[in-house]
Amino acid sequence: MNTIINPPKTDWLKILQRPTQTVEAIEETVNAIFDDVKLNGNDAVKRYTSIFDGVALNDLFVSNEEVIEAEKLVSNDLKAAIQLSKENIFKFHNAQKTKKVLIETTEGVACWQEKRSIQKVGLYIPGGTAPLFSSVLMLAIPAKIAGCREIILATPPNKKGKINPAIIYAAQQCGVTKIIKVGGIQAIAGLTFGTETIPKVYKIFGPGNQYVTVAKQLATKYGVAIDMPAGPSELLVVADETADASFVASDLLSQAEHGTDSQVILVANSMQILNEVAVEIEKQIENLSRKKIASKAIENSKLIYVETKEIALELINEYGPEHFIVCTNDNDFYVSGIENAGSVFIGNYTPESAGDYASGTNHTLPTNGYTKAYSGVNLDSFLKAISFQKISKKGIKNIGSAIEILAEAEGLDAHKNAVTLRLKSLE
């Protein structure tokens, strides 16, 4: 990892840069695949699946036989762990339900807000080097609680045309409607336009690599909403001499092993903890099965020393981490002061892995600095808030004159007339 000592503010933008390609470098490929899928449907989807995933598929959907087979292949221990995770995620997201908001703004003018589910949602689950069945739980559970009618899951197949059995099992446990064996750009394109068999959805959720992220952003040009721009994983830890260096190193490596384009950062006002963590990373990385991936990510990562906690907090808010771990003797300072973060983990015994799997919070979070404007996935992500109003004769008399004046001031005569006619009818 690169060690940086007291960087001046003028250098923050440069040192906090993510190791991602520019959208321009990816967009041409994404556009070409979108155009092909829009024009050629399933044929294009299958062709790109053959090119990128190395498998020729006859059927794009997981069959009932495959569902039965998957349940047999998942161990009882893993089933129990999935059940525990499912229960905690359900509890946390079910608690996010809100009641109808109703208020009489003026006598005779009733306004209220009710939430309705998004009818058709697409859930993208990465496969590749790490099939994230945990993301199935994180997305399908709140979708089911929200009452989404169609929950379509897309995930890439292996070279035998199979989906990881844990992904299939988790999907069945959480009420997924259909599972399609398609990944990458072609999956997002299929969900955006619909094909002969892939349903078109109204909103797409889920993490992915940089190509999937750009594909999701392109989907919005065609009237499909997305949860957020969620690209390569990232983690920032703030620590001082009270932190356990081995814990901190393990957390940094837990995100580094996600992918070669992941980024992890340690910010500290103690050179002691900085040095101890550096040593621990070198020690722990040797025992990782994904050492090669983690090592590449570590090259993109930083150990940053700053003199005060105030400077540290300002730098952290400027970065806006996806995951933010606080291990200091003044955790409250950072917890109360953090403004830009996807999910916060507090204290020596709160590993980021807990949020990834079983604490109950959602791990689908904004990256690349988008925490400055986006929230992570939550129950409201699968809902729309619709406003209602009902005005009585008394109510239109009370606010009618003001509407007429406002409409006339904007030069909108028809708006004014819609009120004037009603007021005259009541004279």
Secondary structure, DSSP 8 states (H G I E B T S, - for coil): -EEEES--HHHHHHHT--S---HHHHHHHHHHHHHHHHHHTHHHHHHHHHHHHS---S--B--HHHHHHHHHHS-HHHHHHHHHHHHHHHHHHHTT----EEEEEETTEEEEEEEEE-SEEEEE---TTS--HHHHHHHHHHHHHHT-SEEEEE----TTS---HHHHHHHHHTT-SEEE---HHHHHHHHHH--SSS---SEEE----HHHHHHHHHHGGGT-EES----S-EEEEEE-TTS-HHHHHHHHHHHHTT-TT-EEEEEES-HHHHHHHHHHHHHHHTT-TTHHHHHHHHHT-EEEE-S-HHHHHHHHHHH--SEEEEESTTHHHHHHH--S-SEEEESTT--HHHHHHTSSS------TTGGGT-----GGGGEEEEEEEEE-HHHHHHHHHHHHHHHHHTT-HHHHHHHHHHHHHT-
